[in-house]
Amino acid sequence: MLKIAFKEWAVVCKALAEGRQALILRKGGIAEVGGEFRPEHARFWLYPTYLHEHKEGIQPSALPLLDQVLGERAPAGVLRLSHFAEVSGVYHVMREEMILGLDDLHIWSAPTVRMKFHYRKKGVYVLPVRVYRAAKATELPETAEYAGCRSWVELGTELPTDGATPVLGDRAYADLLETLDRRLNPVAFA
């Protein structure tokens, strides 16, 4: 059972759900303390949002995903949750060239990554996540309590996670973790 949800662009949620990426890049929401992101929860539902995403915000190769997400969007006032994630670590990347060096591992465009990196204080959080497909998608009313520019939402009810299956296999996910360590902790591999 899981009651916490994490707000992210719907197109990124789709990329996570399809195994096109297995990490989340995060700066912080306006409603968060000091505008800084805090990885407060290790497990959470992926809560797709539609407010901030736009074609220029993602890499050209991900444009078909955006069209697909917009076509599959739940009706107004409905929140559809079908995948949840488990965080395997947290990197706070303070060098722009290091975050730009991850472009093959996510769908954000380079200008979006740069904008996030330089917003307020330099730096971006990178969270490798193991994503699971729920046995059954759940639809909930999207309430006013869920609104706003913040990362974390406590849902009105706990949702079952039994019978979920990982999007990426064990080897593929282990390879991603090794790649992140090699790129973001280069001293350990010197």
N, C-alpha and C positions, 0 to 999 in steps of 0.2 A: 504494500500500500504506500502511496506517495501523495503528499498534499502540496508540495512546493513546485512552482513553475518559474521558468526563466524566459523572459521576453527577448526575442531575437527576430530580425528580419525574416519574413516568411520564406523568402528565396534561400536564405542561409539554412533555415530549418529543413527545407526540401533537400538541399545539398547534403546535409548531415544525414537525413533519412535515407538517401540513396547511396551513401558511402562515398560521395565525391569529395567530402572533407570530413575530418574527424577532430577538428579543433575549433575553438571559439576565440575570436579576437574581441577584446572588450576594453573600452576606455572608462565608461561610467555614465550613469544616467543623471539628469538634472536634479531629480528628486533624491539622489543618494547623498549621504553625508559628505560634504566637501566636494561633491561632484565626482568622487573617486569610487571606482568599482571595488567591491569587496567580495571575494569568492566565499560567500557565507554558507553555501550548501554544496555537498558532494554529490547529491542525486537530485534530479529535478526533471519535470516535464518540459518539453520544448514548446513554448508559447509563441506561435507565429504572429508577427505584427506586420502591418502594411503601411504605416504612416511615413517612415523615413526612406524606404527603398525606392530606387529609381534606376533606370537603365545605365546611367553613367557610373553608378555606384558599384557595379559588378563587372567582372571580366567579360569580354564579348562571347567567350565560349559558354558562359552561363545564361545568356539571354533566353534560350529556349526554356530553361528552368523557370525564369521569371514569368514568361507567358503561361506556362503550365500552372504555376502557383496561382496566378490571377484567375485562371479558368476554373480552378478547383476550390476557390475561396468559399468558406462557410458563409451562410446567409448573415446579414447584418444582425448583430446582437448575439451571435452564437460563437462560442469558442470550441474548436475541434482539436483535441489532443490525441495524438497517435504514437508519439515516440518520446522516450525519456533518455536521459544521459547520466553517466557517472563520470566524474572528474578524476583523472589519473595524476594530476599534478598542476602546478601553476608556475608560469614564468612571467616575470615582470621585465619586459624587454625595453631597455633604455637607449638602444642604438638603432637609428633609423635603418641603416643598411642591413641589420640583422632581421628586422621585421619585414623589410622588402624582400629579403632572401627566402621568405616562406611562400612566395606567390604561387608556387605549384601545389600548395597544400590547402588553399582556400579559394573562394570565388570573388572576394572583394577586389575592386580595381586598385591599381597603384595610387591614383589620386585620393581615393577613399581612405586607404591605409595611411597615407601621408597626413591627411586632414585629421584623422583620429589620433595619430601619433603626436601631432603638434598642438592639439587642442588643449588649452590651459597649460598644464605641465607636460613636458615631453615624456613619452612612454606609452606602452600598450601591454595589457595582460594577454597571455596566450594560455588557454586551457585545453589540453588534450582531453577529449571526451570519448568514452565508449558509448555508442548510441544503440538503443534497443527499440525494436518495433513491438508495440503492445499487441497482445492477442486480439484486442478489439479496440477500435477508436472510441473515444468518449466525447460527447457533445454536452457542453454546459452553457448556461446563460452567461454572457459577458457582462459583468456587473460594473457599476461605477467604481467600486473598490479596486478593480483591476486596472483602471485607467491611469494614465500619466507616464512620464518618462523615467521609469525606474526599471531595474533589472529583475527583481524578485517579486513574486506574487504568491501569497498564501491562498490556495483555492478554498472554496467553501466546504469541500468534502475531500476525503482521501480516495484516490483512484487505484484500482488494482494493477499490479505489475506482474502477477503470476502468468506464466506461459509466454512471456516476452522472449524474443529472439534477437541476438546481436546482429547489427547491420553488417559489420565487418567480422571476419573470422579472427581467431586468436593470432595467427601468424601475421596477417595484414596489420592488425592493431599493434602488435609488438614491433613490427617494422617502423610504423609511424612514430612510436615512442623513441625508438633508437635514432631515427632521423632528427627528431626535435632535439634530443640531447646532443647529437653531433653538431647541429647548427647553432644551438643557443647556449651550449656549455662547451665551447671548443677546447678549453683547457683540459677537460677530462679526457679528451681524445687525442691530445698532442703526443 
